[in-house]
C-alpha cells in the first residue's frame, strides 16, 4: 500500500508542475543552469476533460 501512495503522490506532483528536472544537479558547467518545465501532463488532462465533457476547463 505504501508503494501505491508514493506513486500517486509522484503523479499528482508531476501533474501540478513539480517535476524531477527542478531538482537535478548539473555536473558539467554548473554556472549554466537553465531549467524549463512545460506541464504537458496538465495540458493533456485538461484537453481530455474538455473532449469528454464538451467544455474547456
Steps between C-alpha positions, in 0.01 A plus 500: 500500500787736579644459149167596341481810718847607383403449135177695540683786674767506227239511223300773675812712555602445137152605386523816713838594345740377768717299262833322561701730270465775760714300743774368271857601576712587201852352498648680198503883502268549798502878448271446200185371660196561279200291597176509306189310596214470254210337673370270226333275759264779606439596136411141404263456795321827428472417130356155573257640756388761247451229237307281742279766655476724189635810671845639573585505870 
